[in-house]
Amino acid sequence: MRRVAISTVEHTFAMARLCKKFLILVGKAHDLWWVGMWQGEMRSVIVYRFRKGEDVLESLNQLVRENHVLCGSFTAIGNLEKAEVGFFADRRYSTISCKGPLEVCSCIGNVASKEGVPVVHAHISLADKEGRMYGGHLMPGCLVDVTFEVVLHSYKGLVLERKFDSATKLDLLQS
């Protein structure tokens, strides 16, 4: 992957965009903006609904493994009876516990391989009945209330691998 420095971007962000055959990632790591591009094609689209009481992260990992998705991305909406969201700072995750009912405003993520096993990495945005928003890393303990609807895209010709990075203490995508 070729890294390109970008000097005009002022805010730290990460985004993934699919353009027909390309997965383009833009992000910031160690004060250097980079753009990476991996080429591949859409393999399949899987639409699935999780039921009441299911743990979202556990069910997502089960869904990708049962469908042999080694590289993918997904979006989801729904509602939760409770949630655990993570925030990464000082080289560790802290969690926020949220009691429901909670509306899933957005849940997005990707699927990459770690030591040959598909692993889901996702972020979630939630709202409670007063309209307060919570968001962060999707953690175990997010339980479906009525429904959680997932649209999972699987790619072929792409290999995304996560490896442990000792500087950040995270499993990061490898270029």
Phi, psi and omega in degrees: 000138179267131177261137181233124177286139180238117185264345186271353182273127186260334185253144177283127178205165173225136178213151176238139182222131179258124179238093182051274185253007187235138170254115183251125179247136176235134181194184179230131177220128177053047177062021177234122175283140179219154174234126178239146180224127175244137181258138178190186181227157177294129176266310182200164173237127180242126175249127185216147178242123174275151185256169181309133176089347180288141173280123188299309183296316178299316181292323177296314178298321178295317180300313182291325180288318179294333181258011175055042178271108178264343180212123182192179175215159181207160171229156179204154173222167178155209176212154185234150175274334173199161182212153171236119177241144184252151176230124184267120176206150179053039176064029175203160177267135166250153183242151175244125177267131181237131178261142184270182010285147181231134176269131176275104179286326179195140170220120180230152179190182178226168178236127176223167180265137173233112183055039177084358182249130178296135181228134178270135171236121186217154172239152185223143174241130185231153174229140175266181186292345175268000179087006176289138182257144175228147179199160177156201181288132177293121183244162172301147179105002174274109186254132180295137174269283180259313184204156172215111188253122187245137169243110186252125176256128178250137183246147173245152181082002177243138174234112175250127184236136174257136176224149181293132178250114185293333180292320182259343186064034178236156171272103186257151173297138179263143180262000000 
